[in-house]
């Protein structure tokens, strides 16, 4: 799986998303310009000690991203889409893009990719969910559809075993 952040602005969100990517074996793609530098302590704090294990690529522009990834199929998350994120079938190597926190993905890109635009249903007049939450919701649906490939490790209890009782 691949998560793409187009011009992210808030370092803590990107750090949190990076941690989620490490936990799921997902590659993180960041497209400039960003509202922070990758060496800022806020991004490292949110990513904790997982940041060093992150598979990450940074691109100069959206065009640079497209060229270096052979123009991949991209699911574009937006609050304005007709389809919900559960209406599509995610490929194991798909790209899921999210726009910057203040404005989302530019409408020109959405219109050029309208068949692949997806949204998370919400009630009322709320503008959007937190970016990190949105990434987690959609990424885990994509992983579920792919049967959580390579993610079947069962955690150990601290003082007991699952065989007890």
C-alpha positions as CSV (number, residue, x, y, z in Angstrom):
1,X,0.0,0.0,0.0
2,X,1.0,3.6,-0.6
3,X,-0.2,6.7,1.2
4,X,0.4,10.0,-0.6
5,X,0.2,13.4,1.2
6,X,-0.1,16.3,-1.2
7,X,1.5,19.4,0.4
8,X,1.0,18.5,4.1
9,X,1.1,21.4,6.4
10,X,1.1,20.1,10.0
11,X,4.1,18.2,11.2
12,X,2.3,16.3,14.0
13,X,-0.2,14.9,11.4
14,X,2.5,13.7,9.1
15,X,4.4,12.1,12.1
16,X,1.3,10.3,13.2
17,X,0.6,9.1,9.6
18,X,4.2,8.0,9.4
19,X,3.8,5.9,12.5
20,X,0.6,4.3,11.0
21,X,2.6,3.6,7.8
22,X,5.3,1.8,9.8
23,X,2.8,-0.3,11.7
24,X,1.1,-1.4,8.5
25,X,4.1,-1.8,6.1
26,X,2.8,1.1,4.0
27,X,5.1,3.4,2.0
28,X,4.6,7.2,2.6
29,X,4.9,9.6,-0.3
30,X,5.2,13.3,0.5
31,X,4.8,15.9,-2.2
32,X,6.3,19.4,-1.7
33,X,5.8,22.1,-0.8
34,X,5.3,21.1,2.8
35,X,4.5,23.4,5.8
36,X,7.5,22.0,7.8
37,X,10.9,20.4,7.4
38,X,11.2,16.6,8.0
39,X,13.8,17.2,10.7
40,X,11.4,19.2,12.9
41,X,11.0,17.8,16.4
42,X,7.2,17.8,16.2
43,X,7.2,15.3,13.3
44,X,9.7,13.1,15.1
45,X,7.7,13.3,18.4
46,X,4.5,12.2,16.7
47,X,6.3,9.4,14.9
48,X,8.1,8.4,18.1
49,X,11.0,6.0,17.6
50,X,9.2,4.5,14.6
51,X,10.3,7.3,12.2
52,X,13.7,5.6,11.4
53,X,11.8,2.5,10.1
54,X,9.5,4.5,7.8
55,X,9.7,3.8,4.0
56,X,9.4,7.4,2.7
57,X,9.8,9.2,-0.5
58,X,9.7,13.0,-1.0
59,X,8.9,14.6,-4.4
60,X,9.4,18.2,-5.6
61,X,5.9,18.3,-7.2
62,X,2.8,16.3,-8.1
63,X,4.3,15.9,-11.6
64,X,7.5,14.6,-10.1
65,X,5.5,12.1,-8.1
66,X,3.6,10.9,-11.2
67,X,6.7,10.5,-13.3
68,X,8.7,8.6,-10.6
69,X,5.8,6.2,-10.0
70,X,4.9,5.6,-13.6
71,X,1.5,7.4,-13.4
72,X,-0.1,5.1,-10.9
73,X,-3.8,4.7,-10.3
74,X,-4.6,7.0,-7.3
75,X,-7.6,7.0,-5.0
76,X,-8.2,10.6,-4.0
77,X,-9.7,11.2,-0.6
78,X,-12.0,14.3,-0.5
79,X,-15.1,15.3,1.5
80,X,-16.8,16.1,-1.9
81,X,-16.7,12.7,-3.6
82,X,-19.8,10.8,-4.6
83,X,-18.3,7.3,-3.7
84,X,-17.5,6.4,-0.2
85,X,-14.2,4.7,0.7
86,X,-16.0,1.4,1.0
87,X,-17.4,1.5,-2.5
88,X,-14.1,0.7,-4.2
89,X,-11.9,-2.3,-4.4
90,X,-8.3,-1.4,-3.4
91,X,-5.4,-3.2,-5.1
92,X,-2.6,-4.4,-2.9
93,X,-0.2,-1.9,-4.3
94,X,-2.6,1.0,-4.7
95,X,-2.0,4.7,-3.9
96,X,-4.3,6.6,-1.7
97,X,-3.9,10.4,-1.8
98,X,-4.8,13.0,0.8
99,X,-4.6,16.8,0.3
100,X,-3.2,19.5,2.6
101,X,-5.1,20.1,5.8
102,X,-6.4,23.6,4.9
103,X,-7.7,23.0,1.4
104,X,-7.6,19.3,0.5
105,X,-6.8,18.1,-3.0
106,X,-7.2,20.8,-5.7
107,X,-10.5,20.5,-7.6
108,X,-8.7,20.3,-10.9
109,X,-7.0,17.0,-9.8
110,X,-10.3,15.7,-8.4
111,X,-12.1,16.3,-11.7
112,X,-9.4,14.7,-13.7
113,X,-9.7,11.6,-11.4
114,X,-13.4,11.7,-10.5
115,X,-13.9,7.9,-10.9
116,X,-11.3,7.3,-8.2
117,X,-12.4,10.0,-5.7
118,X,-13.6,8.7,-2.4
119,X,-15.0,10.1,0.9
120,X,-15.6,9.2,4.5
121,X,-19.3,9.7,5.3
122,X,-20.0,12.4,8.0
123,X,-23.1,14.0,9.3
124,X,-23.8,17.7,9.8
125,X,-21.7,20.7,8.7
126,X,-18.3,19.4,9.9
127,X,-15.7,20.3,7.3
128,X,-13.5,17.2,7.7
129,X,-11.9,14.8,10.0
130,X,-8.3,15.1,11.2
131,X,-5.9,14.0,8.5
132,X,-4.3,11.3,10.5
133,X,-7.7,9.8,11.4
134,X,-8.8,9.9,7.7
135,X,-5.7,8.1,6.6
136,X,-6.1,5.4,9.2
137,X,-9.8,4.8,8.4
138,X,-9.2,4.4,4.6
139,X,-5.9,2.6,4.9
140,X,-7.3,0.0,7.2
141,X,-10.3,-0.6,4.9
142,X,-7.8,-1.1,2.0
143,X,-5.8,-3.5,4.1
144,X,-8.9,-5.4,5.3
145,X,-9.9,-5.9,1.7
146,X,-6.5,-7.4,1.0
147,X,-6.9,-9.7,4.1
148,X,-4.2,-7.8,6.0
149,X,-1.5,-9.3,3.9
150,X,1.8,-9.7,5.9
151,X,0.1,-8.4,9.1
152,X,-1.0,-11.5,10.9
153,X,1.3,-11.3,13.9
154,X,-0.7,-11.8,17.2
155,X,0.5,-9.7,20.1
156,X,1.8,-11.1,23.3
157,X,0.3,-10.3,26.7
158,X,2.6,-8.9,29.3
159,X,2.0,-11.3,32.2
160,X,-0.2,-14.0,30.7
161,X,-0.6,-16.0,27.5
162,X,-3.6,-16.4,25.3
163,X,-3.7,-20.1,26.1
164,X,-4.7,-19.5,29.7
165,X,-8.2,-19.7,31.1
